[in-house]
Amino acid sequence: MDTVESNQPSNYLNQAVSSNLNEIHRIVYAGFGPRFFAYIIDLIVIWSLNSIITRPLLRVTNLSEAKLWIEIFSAANITQSIVFFLYFILMTFFFRATLGKMVLGLSVESLKGDHLTKGQIIFRELVGRYISMAIMGLPYLVVIFTKKHQGIHDLFADTSVIKDRMKKLNREIESAM
């Protein structure tokens, strides 16, 4: 008799969670708006890094006009691309968030387990982001239509961006399921 009564609250919680899962996902995971503003902040940071470090360094080394065949393969484009991808990879590796995400209280979480693996980070921030940008950023709009607000780069790496204040709730929901 005691076991039936002790299971009732957990069964009720499981039913409530499963019936309202889409609503819970909208609350827990960061949608397109916050992620877009975080990305804008990150682009400002990257632009600042390139303006303060990369461009002057290229001028000092007389490489600011160097290019291979076409403008896309210029020293400036290559170094700015390296800064762009390294920023996202290193910030996600060390902090689980870029400065833009930190300002807005967001972080990248693995959907496989507790820790982001190096492979997930590289795949998300390098391969996935490159593919998303190659098509003029349109794949970022996938965030609007997926349950856990995942972009193409998140789908590739089994990650999502979560609101920091909802991490505890998300852990409790995951353990209840």
C-alpha positions, 0 to 999 in steps of 0.5 A: 500500500505504501508503494502505491501512495509513494508512486502517485506523486511521481506518476502525476509529475511524469504525466504533467511533464509529458503533457506539457513538454512543448510548453516546458521546452519554450520556457527552458530553452532559449528561442530565436530572439535571445540567441539573435541578440547574443549573436549580435553582441558576439559579432561586436566583440569579434569586430573589436578583436579584429579592429584592435589586434588583427588589422594592425598586426596585418598592417605591421607585417605588410600583409593587409593587401596580400591575397591568393588569386581572389579577395576571399583568400586574402590574409585579412579574410583568413585571419578574421575567419580564424578569429571568428571561429576561435572565439566561438570554439574557445568561449564555448569550450571554457565557459559554455557560453560566448560573451553575448550568451553570458550577458543574456544569461544563456549557455550551451548544453549537451543533450547527450549528458552533462558535459560538452565534449570537444567533438561536440564543440568543434562540430557545433562551432566550426562545421555547423556554424560554417554550414549555417553561414554558407547559406547566408545565415538562413539555417539559423531560422531553424531555431524558430521551428524546432522543439528545443529551439535548436539551430542546424549547428545544434542539431549536428552536435546534439546541443541546445542553448538553455536559459541559465535560470532554468538549468535546475528545472531542466535537470529535474524534468530530465530526471523525472522522465 
